[in-house]
């Protein structure tokens, strides 16, 4: 998945005090001198390629269709959530995500309609990086990866493991696979357009702190410790 997926929870992070977290985040970024140029490269790529595509897509596509397509990609992502629920030995979460996949795929027209949420089945958000953290693997230093963006030494290789839960890896029709993967990227970028106004100050620092605190938020099950 493209690097802008990493910003998907900016709105969440912006609602939590980032200032007490800043000093800790700086300590976790010993390679800032290397990370910043890579971040700049990714930002330029986004500014002149991904963002215009997302804006154009949003402009010409009816909102109900944008929402439905987004739901379909979330339905695909629920497979990843389920796999990591199992690896983390979370039977209740696994049951919820299994039910979501079943009801959304069958009754939600391949996930176009999110009937699971309307039934009270709240979506979990898990990945292999969180699974490693669950079993005691530390995050390691913060890194910025070309094209993929914010990560850590633990989370970066985990992204590859998660691709085994995505359909693209198993599609033999290369043009169809590339179109589907590209559509997923544009859908994700479109969902972030309204969150950009939350970014203040040094963009690199804001996104780094937001990413690291969001990861802490997820790993600790929605609990973020601060210095207050």
C-alpha positions as CSV (number, residue, x, y, z in Angstrom):
1,X,0.0,0.0,0.0
2,X,1.2,3.5,-0.8
3,X,2.8,5.6,1.9
4,X,-0.2,7.8,2.4
5,X,-2.0,5.0,4.1
6,X,0.1,5.8,7.1
7,X,-1.7,9.1,7.5
8,X,-5.1,7.5,7.7
9,X,-5.4,8.2,11.4
10,X,-4.2,11.8,11.5
11,X,-7.6,13.0,12.6
12,X,-7.4,10.7,15.6
13,X,-3.9,11.7,16.5
14,X,-4.7,15.4,16.1
15,X,-7.4,15.0,18.8
16,X,-4.8,13.7,21.3
17,X,-2.1,16.0,22.8
18,X,1.0,15.5,20.7
19,X,3.3,17.9,22.7
20,X,4.1,15.6,25.6
21,X,4.8,12.9,23.0
22,X,7.2,15.0,21.0
23,X,10.4,14.4,23.1
24,X,9.8,10.6,23.0
25,X,9.3,10.7,19.3
26,X,12.5,12.6,18.7
27,X,14.4,10.0,20.7
28,X,12.9,7.3,18.4
29,X,14.1,9.1,15.3
30,X,17.9,8.8,15.4
31,X,18.1,8.7,11.5
32,X,16.3,12.0,10.9
33,X,19.1,13.2,8.7
34,X,18.3,10.4,6.3
35,X,14.6,10.2,6.8
36,X,13.9,13.9,6.0
37,X,15.2,13.8,2.4
38,X,13.1,10.6,1.8
39,X,10.1,12.3,3.3
40,X,10.6,15.2,1.0
41,X,10.7,12.9,-2.0
42,X,7.5,11.2,-0.9
43,X,5.8,14.5,-0.3
44,X,6.7,15.8,-3.8
45,X,5.4,12.6,-5.3
46,X,2.2,13.0,-3.4
47,X,1.8,16.7,-4.2
48,X,2.3,16.4,-8.0
49,X,0.8,12.9,-8.6
50,X,-1.3,11.2,-6.0
51,X,-3.1,14.2,-4.6
52,X,-4.2,15.6,-8.0
53,X,-5.4,12.1,-9.0
54,X,-7.4,11.9,-5.7
55,X,-8.9,15.3,-6.1
56,X,-9.9,14.6,-9.7
57,X,-11.5,11.3,-8.7
58,X,-13.4,13.0,-5.9
59,X,-14.6,15.7,-8.2
60,X,-16.0,13.5,-11.0
61,X,-17.3,10.6,-8.9
62,X,-20.6,10.7,-7.1
63,X,-20.2,10.6,-3.3
64,X,-22.3,7.5,-2.9
65,X,-20.0,5.7,-5.3
66,X,-16.8,7.0,-3.5
67,X,-18.2,5.7,-0.2
68,X,-19.2,2.4,-1.7
69,X,-15.8,1.8,-3.3
70,X,-14.1,2.8,-0.1
71,X,-16.2,0.3,1.8
72,X,-15.2,-2.5,-0.6
73,X,-11.6,-1.9,0.0
74,X,-12.2,-1.8,3.8
75,X,-13.9,-5.2,3.3
76,X,-10.8,-6.6,1.7
77,X,-8.8,-5.1,4.5
78,X,-10.9,-7.0,7.1
79,X,-9.1,-10.2,5.9
80,X,-5.8,-8.7,7.2
81,X,-7.5,-7.8,10.4
82,X,-8.9,-11.3,10.9
83,X,-5.5,-12.9,10.2
84,X,-3.8,-10.8,12.8
85,X,-6.7,-11.2,15.3
86,X,-6.0,-14.9,15.1
87,X,-2.2,-14.5,15.5
88,X,-2.7,-12.3,18.5
89,X,-5.1,-14.9,20.1
90,X,-8.1,-12.5,20.1
91,X,-11.1,-14.8,19.6
92,X,-13.7,-12.1,20.2
93,X,-12.1,-9.7,17.6
94,X,-11.7,-12.6,15.2
95,X,-15.3,-13.5,15.5
96,X,-16.4,-9.9,14.8
97,X,-14.2,-9.6,11.8
98,X,-15.3,-13.0,10.4
99,X,-18.9,-11.8,10.8
100,X,-18.1,-8.5,9.1
101,X,-16.5,-10.2,6.1
102,X,-19.5,-12.6,5.8
103,X,-22.3,-10.1,6.1
104,X,-20.6,-7.3,4.1
105,X,-19.6,-9.7,1.3
106,X,-22.9,-11.5,1.0
107,X,-25.5,-8.9,2.0
108,X,-23.4,-5.8,1.4
109,X,-22.7,-6.6,-2.3
110,X,-19.0,-7.5,-2.0
111,X,-18.7,-4.8,0.7
112,X,-20.2,-1.9,-1.2
113,X,-22.5,-1.4,1.7
114,X,-21.1,-1.7,5.3
115,X,-24.0,-3.7,6.8
116,X,-21.6,-5.0,9.5
117,X,-21.2,-1.7,11.2
118,X,-25.0,-1.1,11.0
119,X,-25.4,-4.5,12.8
120,X,-23.1,-3.3,15.6
121,X,-20.0,-5.2,14.4
122,X,-17.3,-2.5,14.8
123,X,-14.3,-2.9,12.5
124,X,-10.9,-3.8,14.1
125,X,-7.7,-2.4,12.7
126,X,-4.9,-4.9,13.0
127,X,-1.6,-5.6,11.1
128,X,1.4,-7.8,11.5
129,X,3.4,-5.0,13.1
130,X,0.8,-4.9,15.9
131,X,1.0,-8.7,16.1
132,X,4.8,-8.5,16.6
133,X,4.3,-5.8,19.3
134,X,1.7,-8.0,20.9
135,X,4.3,-10.7,21.4
136,X,6.9,-8.3,22.8
137,X,8.9,-7.1,19.7
138,X,10.0,-3.5,20.1
139,X,9.4,-0.9,17.5
140,X,13.0,0.0,16.8
141,X,14.0,3.4,15.3
142,X,11.6,5.4,13.2
143,X,12.2,5.2,9.4
144,X,10.8,6.7,6.3
145,X,10.6,4.4,3.3
146,X,10.6,5.7,-0.3
147,X,7.0,5.4,-1.7
148,X,5.8,3.8,1.5
149,X,6.5,6.6,4.1
150,X,6.4,6.5,7.9
151,X,7.3,3.2,9.6
152,X,9.7,1.6,12.1
153,X,12.2,-1.2,11.9
154,X,9.5,-3.5,13.2
155,X,6.6,-2.3,11.1
156,X,8.5,-2.0,7.8
157,X,9.0,-5.7,7.0
158,X,5.6,-6.5,8.6
159,X,3.9,-4.6,5.7
160,X,5.3,-7.3,3.3
161,X,3.8,-10.1,5.5
162,X,0.4,-8.4,5.4
163,X,0.4,-8.5,1.6
164,X,-0.3,-12.2,1.8
165,X,-3.8,-11.3,3.0
166,X,-4.5,-9.1,0.0
167,X,-6.0,-10.3,-3.3
168,X,-3.4,-8.5,-5.5
169,X,-0.7,-11.1,-4.7
170,X,-2.9,-13.9,-6.2
171,X,-4.1,-12.1,-9.3
172,X,-2.5,-13.6,-12.4
173,X,-3.9,-10.9,-14.8
174,X,-1.2,-8.2,-14.3
175,X,-3.1,-5.3,-15.9
176,X,-6.2,-6.1,-13.8
177,X,-4.0,-6.4,-10.7
178,X,-2.3,-3.1,-11.3
179,X,-5.6,-1.3,-11.9
180,X,-7.1,-2.8,-8.7
181,X,-4.0,-1.9,-6.7
182,X,-3.9,1.6,-8.2
183,X,-7.6,2.1,-7.4
184,X,-6.9,1.1,-3.8
185,X,-4.2,3.7,-3.5
186,X,-6.4,6.5,-5.0
187,X,-9.2,5.5,-2.7
188,X,-7.0,5.7,0.3
189,X,-5.6,9.1,-0.8
190,X,-9.0,10.4,-1.4
191,X,-10.1,9.5,2.1
192,X,-7.3,11.7,3.5
193,X,-8.0,14.9,1.6
194,X,-10.1,16.4,4.4
195,X,-7.4,15.5,7.0
196,X,-4.6,17.6,5.5
197,X,-5.9,20.8,7.3
198,X,-4.9,19.2,10.6
199,X,-1.2,19.4,9.8
200,X,0.5,22.3,11.5
201,X,4.1,23.4,11.9
202,X,7.0,21.3,10.6
203,X,5.2,18.7,8.4
204,X,7.9,16.1,8.9
205,X,7.7,16.3,12.7
206,X,3.9,16.5,12.8
207,X,3.5,13.3,10.7
208,X,6.3,11.5,12.5
209,X,4.7,12.2,15.9
210,X,1.2,11.4,14.6
211,X,2.4,8.1,13.2
212,X,4.2,7.0,16.3
213,X,1.4,8.0,18.6
214,X,-1.1,6.3,16.4
215,X,0.9,3.1,16.5
216,X,1.1,3.3,20.3
217,X,-2.6,4.0,20.4
218,X,-3.4,0.8,18.3
219,X,-0.9,-1.4,20.1
220,X,-2.2,-0.5,23.5
221,X,-5.8,-1.0,22.5
222,X,-6.8,2.6,22.4
223,X,-4.8,3.8,25.4
224,X,-2.1,6.4,25.0
225,X,0.1,7.3,27.9
226,X,1.3,10.9,28.1
227,X,3.2,13.0,30.6
228,X,0.2,14.6,32.2
